[in-house]
Amino acid sequence: MDAADGHGVDLDPVPGAGVGGDGRTSAAPAGDVAAKPPYRAYRQDPDKVTEWKERIYPQIRARAEQEDAEIFFADEAACRTDFHTGTTWAPIGRTPVVEATGARSAVMMISAVSPKGKLRFMVTEQGLKAAEFITFCRRLLDDVEGKVFLIVDGNRIHTAKMVQRFVASTQGRLELFFLPPYSPELNPDEWVWKNVKSDRVGRQSVLSRDELKLFAARALHRLQKTPRLLLSFFQNPHLAYISG
């Protein structure tokens, strides 16, 4: 799942970030400068991350090659009408004002991205639960020939019993694999959300939920049509393990 502002993506620690060892803001030592720190889940297990990168995922990739299966990384995210990013122009001395709706509403998105530069997505005004995840999986199977190895986090909609029953009903066409807990930086789909939310929708003036849904779908469709951009997400150092 994406984080509220940082999209769940954790960057490398910044030395001298002005945050004390207990996580509280502290006075900067002499010679240091202020910088916005990244936030990493303290419950992340480094050993499990290493095991995922060095043993588990290579096994998944090897099986996919042997069984002619496609690997996808999936995730869900919310996009809200009151989320704004970017800057605009204004005369010197005047603060620009952009009109937007005062109402707070959201649409839900789910997408799956592959190391081959493919993207599949679904946008809905409803909350995402196990039933919606199954609907997305059905559509994914309809679009892909052969087997699908779908990598997700441990969110309860992915582990629900009805999802387990659905996966079993596909008779091997769909398999789910789970990322280490608290490790969103290992999922390239987080970069999809960064592109859609911060680089696209967040820079537009959204006046209604219908408009928000339209903008989100357009941003995802644009991304779907630019596989080179999708492939560039995998160049992030956190994702180097995917290509091996």
Secondary structure, 3 states (H helix, E strand, C coil): CCCCCCCCCCCCCCCCCCECCCCCECCCCCCCCCCCCCCCCCCCCHHHHHHHHHHHHHHHHHHHHHHCCEEEEEEEEEEECCCCCCCCCCCCCCCCCCCCCCCCCEEEEEEEECCCCCEEEEEECCCCCHHHHHHHHHHHHHHCCCCEEEEECCCHHHHCHHHHHHHHHCCCCEEEEECCCCCHHHCCHHHHHHHHHHHHHHHCCCCCHHHHHHHHHHHHHHHHCCHHHHHHHCCCHHHHHHHC
